[in-house]
Amino acid sequence: MRKRTFRLLAALNRKVLPKQWHRDLARLSKVRLALVAYRYWVTRNAL
């Protein structure tokens, strides 16, 4: 159940949230860094 929820959330994130991989992470604002961290957390739990 938990893994399925995180996989669904990861699929939703891919469609809705902007991708940050092409940007320098050191130059991102705090909000964008929080989005990167959130996406990482969801991906880790989905695997």
Buried (B, 14 or more C-beta within 10 A) or exposed (E): EEEEEBBEBBEEBEEEEEEBEEEEEEEBEEEBBEBBEEBEEBBEBBE
